[in-house]
Amino acid sequence: MKRIVVLGGLGLFGRTAADLLRRFGLPMQVASRNPRADIQIDADDPASIRSALIRGDVVVDAAGPFQARSTALIATAVEVGFDVIDINDSLTYA
């Protein structure tokens, strides 16, 4: 594992996940479209994903709204070689 990236880390679920990872002493970075994040990324844009994430990353996906999301993150994960842990509230999306 190269690094842990919490996508949507400035939102409710993502912030909670990031706080828990920090509490356990795990190095992580927060990713979001918001410029306050450590990494700027648009989870629906494959080019944005490819420019921000690398082989070996572990991505905790807490970016929503899940019902409106594309499958770009998963498709790019397969292409690039990073892992995705999906935290969502939509069984249909999952």
Order of alpha helices (4+ residues) and beta strands (2+ residues): beta-alpha-beta-beta-alpha-beta-alpha-beta
